[in-house]
Each structure stands twice: as structure tokens, then as C-alpha cells.
Amino acid sequence: DAMTTRKIDVPEDLLALLQRSRLGSRPEADQVRMALAIHLFQQGTISVGRAAEFAGEPRAPFELLLGEMGVPPGRYDVE
């Protein structure tokens, strides 16, 4: 079941910062989606599995990325 989407305006400066981040090698839309998913996971709003799903990433590589970013992948996992 495909997620419905919404288009939003993102400031160029913010996109430029994301481009220089650890997510910069990914397509622009993926960078934004992944950054938002990581943020929601860090806040404890969603589980690591849900964050990976929103990011469009398989769970194992997503958890590896979290580890590289210094975010413990198990901290808020409620699944």
C-alpha cells in the first residue's frame, strides 16, 4: 500500500546543508525524507522499523546509518 505524499517548499539553504551532510550522496528527496525519519525516531515518535520504512530504506542498512551517525538504533525501538 503506497503512502500518499504532499509537496512542500524546502529552503535552498537547508537543502545545501543536507547536501553536505552524511546523507548528501543520496537523491535530494531521499535526503529530506531520511532526515525527517531519523529526527522522528530520535524523538521517540516512531520505531526504528517505521523510520526505515519512511526513509525508504531496508531496516539493516538504516540501522547501520544510524550507528554511523551516533544514533543508537535500539534506544526507542518499541516493535
Backbone as XML, in Angstrom:
<?xml version="1.0"?>
<chain id="A" units="angstrom">
  <residue number="1" name="ASP">
    <atom name="N" x="0.840" y="-1.189" z="0.000"/>
    <atom name="CA" x="0.000" y="0.000" z="0.000"/>
    <atom name="C" x="0.884" y="1.250" z="0.000"/>
  </residue>
  <residue number="2" name="ALA">
    <atom name="N" x="0.762" y="2.021" z="-1.053"/>
    <atom name="CA" x="1.608" y="3.204" z="-1.232"/>
    <atom name="C" x="1.162" y="4.328" z="-0.303"/>
  </residue>
  <residue number="3" name="MET">
    <atom name="N" x="2.161" y="5.039" z="0.219"/>
    <atom name="CA" x="1.861" y="6.186" z="1.072"/>
    <atom name="C" x="1.439" y="7.357" z="0.200"/>
  </residue>
  <residue number="4" name="THR">
    <atom name="N" x="0.463" y="8.112" z="0.680"/>
    <atom name="CA" x="0.142" y="9.345" z="-0.031"/>
    <atom name="C" x="1.223" y="10.356" z="0.306"/>
  </residue>
  <residue number="5" name="THR">
    <atom name="N" x="1.467" y="11.273" z="-0.600"/>
    <atom name="CA" x="2.542" y="12.244" z="-0.398"/>
    <atom name="C" x="2.011" y="13.661" z="-0.541"/>
  </residue>
  <residue number="6" name="ARG">
    <atom name="N" x="2.812" y="14.602" z="-0.081"/>
    <atom name="CA" x="2.484" y="16.016" z="-0.192"/>
    <atom name="C" x="3.753" y="16.760" z="-0.571"/>
  </residue>
  <residue number="7" name="LYS">
    <atom name="N" x="3.634" y="17.721" z="-1.445"/>
    <atom name="CA" x="4.782" y="18.542" z="-1.829"/>
    <atom name="C" x="4.873" y="19.728" z="-0.882"/>
  </residue>
  <residue number="8" name="ILE">
    <atom name="N" x="6.107" y="20.024" z="-0.435"/>
    <atom name="CA" x="6.337" y="21.182" z="0.422"/>
    <atom name="C" x="7.541" y="21.954" z="-0.090"/>
  </residue>
  <residue number="9" name="ASP">
    <atom name="N" x="7.596" y="23.219" z="0.253"/>
    <atom name="CA" x="8.752" y="24.034" z="-0.108"/>
    <atom name="C" x="9.822" y="23.859" z="0.953"/>
  </residue>
  <residue number="10" name="VAL">
    <atom name="N" x="11.047" y="23.620" z="0.507"/>
    <atom name="CA" x="12.189" y="23.491" z="1.411"/>
    <atom name="C" x="13.200" y="24.552" z="1.006"/>
  </residue>
  <residue number="11" name="PRO">
    <atom name="N" x="13.638" y="25.387" z="1.951"/>
    <atom name="CA" x="14.611" y="26.436" z="1.605"/>
    <atom name="C" x="15.879" y="25.849" z="0.981"/>
  </residue>
  <residue number="12" name="GLU">
    <atom name="N" x="16.385" y="26.527" z="-0.045"/>
    <atom name="CA" x="17.607" y="26.095" z="-0.726"/>
    <atom name="C" x="18.767" y="25.948" z="0.259"/>
  </residue>
  <residue number="13" name="ASP">
    <atom name="N" x="18.857" y="26.861" z="1.228"/>
    <atom name="CA" x="19.946" y="26.797" z="2.218"/>
    <atom name="C" x="19.898" y="25.490" z="3.003"/>
  </residue>
  <residue number="14" name="LEU">
    <atom name="N" x="18.696" y="25.058" z="3.355"/>
    <atom name="CA" x="18.537" y="23.809" z="4.093"/>
    <atom name="C" x="18.947" y="22.623" z="3.223"/>
  </residue>
  <residue number="15" name="LEU">
    <atom name="N" x="18.545" y="22.643" z="1.956"/>
    <atom name="CA" x="18.941" y="21.572" z="1.039"/>
    <atom name="C" x="20.452" y="21.539" z="0.844"/>
  </residue>
  <residue number="16" name="ALA">
    <atom name="N" x="21.075" y="22.718" z="0.803"/>
    <atom name="CA" x="22.531" y="22.785" z="0.650"/>
    <atom name="C" x="23.226" y="22.180" z="1.869"/>
  </residue>
  <residue number="17" name="LEU">
    <atom name="N" x="22.690" y="22.426" z="3.055"/>
    <atom name="CA" x="23.261" y="21.840" z="4.278"/>
    <atom name="C" x="23.106" y="20.327" z="4.270"/>
  </residue>
  <residue number="18" name="LEU">
    <atom name="N" x="21.938" y="19.853" z="3.864"/>
    <atom name="CA" x="21.731" y="18.406" z="3.765"/>
    <atom name="C" x="22.700" y="17.791" z="2.768"/>
  </residue>
  <residue number="19" name="GLN">
    <atom name="N" x="22.959" y="18.506" z="1.684"/>
    <atom name="CA" x="23.881" y="18.021" z="0.649"/>
    <atom name="C" x="25.274" y="17.799" z="1.225"/>
  </residue>
  <residue number="20" name="ARG">
    <atom name="N" x="25.655" y="18.607" z="2.204"/>
    <atom name="CA" x="26.982" y="18.485" z="2.826"/>
    <atom name="C" x="26.983" y="17.524" z="4.011"/>
  </residue>
  <residue number="21" name="SER">
    <atom name="N" x="25.803" y="16.979" z="4.344"/>
    <atom name="CA" x="25.698" y="16.067" z="5.484"/>
    <atom name="C" x="26.045" y="14.643" z="5.066"/>
  </residue>
  <residue number="22" name="ARG">
    <atom name="N" x="25.945" y="13.738" z="5.994"/>
    <atom name="CA" x="26.186" y="12.318" z="5.739"/>
    <atom name="C" x="25.185" y="11.745" z="4.730"/>
  </residue>
  <residue number="23" name="LEU">
    <atom name="N" x="24.067" y="12.444" z="4.538"/>
    <atom name="CA" x="23.034" y="11.977" z="3.614"/>
    <atom name="C" x="23.231" y="12.528" z="2.202"/>
  </residue>
  <residue number="24" name="GLY">
    <atom name="N" x="24.253" y="13.340" z="2.003"/>
    <atom name="CA" x="24.448" y="14.086" z="0.760"/>
    <atom name="C" x="24.630" y="13.280" z="-0.505"/>
  </residue>
  <residue number="25" name="SER">
    <atom name="N" x="24.991" y="12.010" z="-0.387"/>
    <atom name="CA" x="25.208" y="11.201" z="-1.594"/>
    <atom name="C" x="23.896" y="10.687" z="-2.177"/>
  </residue>
  <residue number="26" name="ARG">
    <atom name="N" x="22.805" y="10.880" z="-1.463"/>
    <atom name="CA" x="21.502" y="10.374" z="-1.897"/>
    <atom name="C" x="20.754" y="11.429" z="-2.708"/>
  </residue>
  <residue number="27" name="PRO">
    <atom name="N" x="19.737" y="11.009" z="-3.458"/>
    <atom name="CA" x="18.904" y="11.993" z="-4.160"/>
    <atom name="C" x="18.266" y="12.964" z="-3.160"/>
  </residue>
  <residue number="28" name="GLU">
    <atom name="N" x="18.043" y="14.199" z="-3.609"/>
    <atom name="CA" x="17.558" y="15.262" z="-2.726"/>
    <atom name="C" x="16.310" y="14.869" z="-1.922"/>
  </residue>
  <residue number="29" name="ALA">
    <atom name="N" x="15.301" y="14.317" z="-2.595"/>
    <atom name="CA" x="14.064" y="13.950" z="-1.904"/>
    <atom name="C" x="14.337" y="12.886" z="-0.832"/>
  </residue>
  <residue number="30" name="ASP">
    <atom name="N" x="15.247" y="11.951" z="-1.128"/>
    <atom name="CA" x="15.602" y="10.910" z="-0.155"/>
    <atom name="C" x="16.307" y="11.517" z="1.051"/>
  </residue>
  <residue number="31" name="GLN">
    <atom name="N" x="17.154" y="12.521" z="0.814"/>
    <atom name="CA" x="17.851" y="13.194" z="1.923"/>
    <atom name="C" x="16.839" y="13.785" z="2.902"/>
  </residue>
  <residue number="32" name="VAL">
    <atom name="N" x="15.843" y="14.478" z="2.374"/>
    <atom name="CA" x="14.838" y="15.130" z="3.219"/>
    <atom name="C" x="14.013" y="14.093" z="3.961"/>
  </residue>
  <residue number="33" name="ARG">
    <atom name="N" x="13.554" y="13.063" z="3.237"/>
    <atom name="CA" x="12.740" y="12.012" z="3.843"/>
    <atom name="C" x="13.518" y="11.299" z="4.955"/>
  </residue>
  <residue number="34" name="MET">
    <atom name="N" x="14.784" y="10.993" z="4.677"/>
    <atom name="CA" x="15.597" y="10.271" z="5.648"/>
    <atom name="C" x="15.889" y="11.133" z="6.880"/>
  </residue>
  <residue number="35" name="ALA">
    <atom name="N" x="16.215" y="12.403" z="6.662"/>
    <atom name="CA" x="16.488" y="13.301" z="7.787"/>
    <atom name="C" x="15.267" y="13.418" z="8.690"/>
  </residue>
  <residue number="36" name="LEU">
    <atom name="N" x="14.088" y="13.518" z="8.091"/>
    <atom name="CA" x="12.860" y="13.620" z="8.879"/>
    <atom name="C" x="12.584" y="12.319" z="9.635"/>
  </residue>
  <residue number="37" name="ALA">
    <atom name="N" x="12.785" y="11.191" z="8.981"/>
    <atom name="CA" x="12.575" y="9.893" z="9.633"/>
    <atom name="C" x="13.535" y="9.717" z="10.813"/>
  </residue>
  <residue number="38" name="ILE">
    <atom name="N" x="14.808" y="10.089" z="10.621"/>
    <atom name="CA" x="15.800" y="9.986" z="11.701"/>
    <atom name="C" x="15.401" y="10.883" z="12.863"/>
  </residue>
  <residue number="39" name="HIS">
    <atom name="N" x="14.971" y="12.098" z="12.566"/>
    <atom name="CA" x="14.555" y="13.020" z="13.625"/>
    <atom name="C" x="13.381" y="12.447" z="14.422"/>
  </residue>
  <residue number="40" name="LEU">
    <atom name="N" x="12.365" y="11.951" z="13.731"/>
    <atom name="CA" x="11.195" y="11.401" z="14.426"/>
    <atom name="C" x="11.580" y="10.187" z="15.272"/>
  </residue>
  <residue number="41" name="PHE">
    <atom name="N" x="12.502" y="9.369" z="14.765"/>
    <atom name="CA" x="12.987" y="8.228" z="15.544"/>
    <atom name="C" x="13.729" y="8.701" z="16.795"/>
  </residue>
  <residue number="42" name="GLN">
    <atom name="N" x="14.610" y="9.695" z="16.634"/>
    <atom name="CA" x="15.379" y="10.208" z="17.775"/>
    <atom name="C" x="14.459" y="10.779" z="18.847"/>
  </residue>
  <residue number="43" name="GLN">
    <atom name="N" x="13.330" y="11.355" z="18.434"/>
    <atom name="CA" x="12.388" y="11.936" z="19.382"/>
    <atom name="C" x="11.536" y="10.867" z="20.058"/>
  </residue>
  <residue number="44" name="GLY">
    <atom name="N" x="11.626" y="9.625" z="19.586"/>
    <atom name="CA" x="10.823" y="8.553" z="20.157"/>
    <atom name="C" x="9.408" y="8.524" z="19.609"/>
  </residue>
  <residue number="45" name="THR">
    <atom name="N" x="9.160" y="9.257" z="18.535"/>
    <atom name="CA" x="7.825" y="9.335" z="17.941"/>
    <atom name="C" x="7.487" y="8.079" z="17.144"/>
  </residue>
  <residue number="46" name="ILE">
    <atom name="N" x="8.493" y="7.508" z="16.480"/>
    <atom name="CA" x="8.299" y="6.293" z="15.689"/>
    <atom name="C" x="9.415" y="5.296" z="16.011"/>
  </residue>
  <residue number="47" name="SER">
    <atom name="N" x="9.136" y="4.028" z="15.728"/>
    <atom name="CA" x="10.130" y="2.967" z="15.945"/>
    <atom name="C" x="11.182" y="3.004" z="14.849"/>
  </residue>
  <residue number="48" name="VAL">
    <atom name="N" x="12.272" y="2.287" z="15.071"/>
    <atom name="CA" x="13.333" y="2.228" z="14.061"/>
    <atom name="C" x="12.817" y="1.562" z="12.785"/>
  </residue>
  <residue number="49" name="GLY">
    <atom name="N" x="11.941" y="0.577" z="12.911"/>
    <atom name="CA" x="11.379" y="-0.079" z="11.732"/>
    <atom name="C" x="10.522" y="0.875" z="10.907"/>
  </residue>
  <residue number="50" name="ARG">
    <atom name="N" x="9.712" y="1.664" z="11.590"/>
    <atom name="CA" x="8.855" y="2.642" z="10.913"/>
    <atom name="C" x="9.710" y="3.741" z="10.280"/>
  </residue>
  <residue number="51" name="ALA">
    <atom name="N" x="10.756" y="4.159" z="10.979"/>
    <atom name="CA" x="11.656" y="5.189" z="10.446"/>
    <atom name="C" x="12.311" y="4.697" z="9.162"/>
  </residue>
  <residue number="52" name="ALA">
    <atom name="N" x="12.762" y="3.449" z="9.169"/>
    <atom name="CA" x="13.381" y="2.875" z="7.972"/>
    <atom name="C" x="12.379" y="2.842" z="6.823"/>
  </residue>
  <residue number="53" name="GLU">
    <atom name="N" x="11.135" y="2.484" z="7.137"/>
    <atom name="CA" x="10.083" y="2.438" z="6.121"/>
    <atom name="C" x="9.847" y="3.830" z="5.524"/>
  </residue>
  <residue number="54" name="PHE">
    <atom name="N" x="9.707" y="4.838" z="6.379"/>
    <atom name="CA" x="9.519" y="6.208" z="5.896"/>
    <atom name="C" x="10.717" y="6.668" z="5.074"/>
  </residue>
  <residue number="55" name="ALA">
    <atom name="N" x="11.910" y="6.262" z="5.471"/>
    <atom name="CA" x="13.135" y="6.664" z="4.759"/>
    <atom name="C" x="13.278" y="5.926" z="3.425"/>
  </residue>
  <residue number="56" name="GLY">
    <atom name="N" x="12.471" y="4.879" z="3.230"/>
    <atom name="CA" x="12.570" y="4.098" z="2.000"/>
    <atom name="C" x="13.809" y="3.233" z="1.958"/>
  </residue>
  <residue number="57" name="GLU">
    <atom name="N" x="14.238" y="2.795" z="3.141"/>
    <atom name="CA" x="15.500" y="2.070" z="3.296"/>
    <atom name="C" x="15.227" y="0.737" z="3.999"/>
  </residue>
  <residue number="58" name="PRO">
    <atom name="N" x="15.886" y="-0.356" z="3.581"/>
    <atom name="CA" x="15.761" y="-1.594" z="4.356"/>
    <atom name="C" x="16.260" y="-1.356" z="5.787"/>
  </residue>
  <residue number="59" name="ARG">
    <atom name="N" x="15.680" y="-2.064" z="6.734"/>
    <atom name="CA" x="15.978" y="-1.792" z="8.136"/>
    <atom name="C" x="17.460" y="-1.943" z="8.493"/>
  </residue>
  <residue number="60" name="ALA">
    <atom name="N" x="18.110" y="-3.012" z="8.039"/>
    <atom name="CA" x="19.513" y="-3.240" z="8.423"/>
    <atom name="C" x="20.433" y="-2.101" z="7.966"/>
  </residue>
  <residue number="61" name="PRO">
    <atom name="N" x="20.387" y="-1.692" z="6.682"/>
    <atom name="CA" x="21.235" y="-0.568" z="6.271"/>
    <atom name="C" x="20.864" y="0.733" z="6.995"/>
  </residue>
  <residue number="62" name="PHE">
    <atom name="N" x="19.573" y="0.913" z="7.293"/>
    <atom name="CA" x="19.147" y="2.110" z="8.020"/>
    <atom name="C" x="19.761" y="2.118" z="9.423"/>
  </residue>
  <residue number="63" name="GLU">
    <atom name="N" x="19.745" y="0.969" z="10.087"/>
    <atom name="CA" x="20.353" y="0.880" z="11.421"/>
    <atom name="C" x="21.858" y="1.127" z="11.353"/>
  </residue>
  <residue number="64" name="LEU">
    <atom name="N" x="22.519" y="0.648" z="10.293"/>
    <atom name="CA" x="23.954" y="0.911" z="10.123"/>
    <atom name="C" x="24.202" y="2.415" z="9.977"/>
  </residue>
  <residue number="65" name="LEU">
    <atom name="N" x="23.358" y="3.073" z="9.181"/>
    <atom name="CA" x="23.486" y="4.520" z="9.003"/>
    <atom name="C" x="23.297" y="5.243" z="10.342"/>
  </residue>
  <residue number="66" name="LEU">
    <atom name="N" x="22.299" y="4.828" z="11.120"/>
    <atom name="CA" x="22.087" y="5.433" z="12.440"/>
    <atom name="C" x="23.344" y="5.291" z="13.293"/>
  </residue>
  <residue number="67" name="GLY">
    <atom name="N" x="23.937" y="4.096" z="13.261"/>
    <atom name="CA" x="25.155" y="3.855" z="14.029"/>
    <atom name="C" x="26.288" y="4.772" z="13.594"/>
  </residue>
  <residue number="68" name="GLU">
    <atom name="N" x="26.438" y="4.951" z="12.276"/>
    <atom name="CA" x="27.480" y="5.855" z="11.752"/>
    <atom name="C" x="27.239" y="7.294" z="12.208"/>
  </residue>
  <residue number="69" name="MET">
    <atom name="N" x="25.961" y="7.627" z="12.413"/>
    <atom name="CA" x="25.606" y="8.987" z="12.822"/>
    <atom name="C" x="25.610" y="9.138" z="14.347"/>
  </residue>
  <residue number="70" name="GLY">
    <atom name="N" x="25.938" y="8.061" z="15.055"/>
    <atom name="CA" x="25.987" y="8.129" z="16.512"/>
    <atom name="C" x="24.619" y="8.047" z="17.166"/>
  </residue>
  <residue number="71" name="VAL">
    <atom name="N" x="23.631" y="7.520" z="16.443"/>
    <atom name="CA" x="22.280" y="7.366" z="16.989"/>
    <atom name="C" x="22.082" y="5.891" z="17.318"/>
  </residue>
  <residue number="72" name="PRO">
    <atom name="N" x="21.902" y="5.542" z="18.602"/>
    <atom name="CA" x="21.695" y="4.136" z="18.945"/>
    <atom name="C" x="20.378" y="3.623" z="18.337"/>
  </residue>
  <residue number="73" name="PRO">
    <atom name="N" x="20.440" y="2.611" z="17.451"/>
    <atom name="CA" x="19.240" y="2.174" z="16.772"/>
    <atom name="C" x="18.221" y="1.454" z="17.667"/>
  </residue>
  <residue number="74" name="GLY">
    <atom name="N" x="18.633" y="0.963" z="18.816"/>
    <atom name="CA" x="17.705" y="0.232" z="19.656"/>
    <atom name="C" x="17.043" y="1.065" z="20.722"/>
  </residue>
  <residue number="75" name="ARG">
    <atom name="N" x="17.476" y="2.282" z="20.891"/>
    <atom name="CA" x="17.050" y="3.096" z="22.022"/>
    <atom name="C" x="15.546" y="3.239" z="22.151"/>
  </residue>
  <residue number="76" name="TYR">
    <atom name="N" x="14.855" y="3.519" z="21.026"/>
    <atom name="CA" x="13.413" y="3.767" z="21.105"/>
    <atom name="C" x="12.605" y="2.681" z="20.409"/>
  </residue>
  <residue number="77" name="ASP">
    <atom name="N" x="13.224" y="1.555" z="20.110"/>
    <atom name="CA" x="12.518" y="0.541" z="19.336"/>
    <atom name="C" x="11.417" y="-0.107" z="20.175"/>
  </residue>
  <residue number="78" name="VAL">
    <atom name="N" x="10.173" y="0.097" z="19.758"/>
    <atom name="CA" x="9.034" y="-0.438" z="20.502"/>
    <atom name="C" x="8.332" y="-1.559" z="19.747"/>
  </residue>
  <residue number="79" name="GLU">
    <atom name="N" x="8.905" y="-1.972" z="18.628"/>
    <atom name="CA" x="8.273" y="-3.037" z="17.826"/>
    <atom name="C" x="8.442" y="-4.387" z="18.493"/>
  </residue>
</chain>
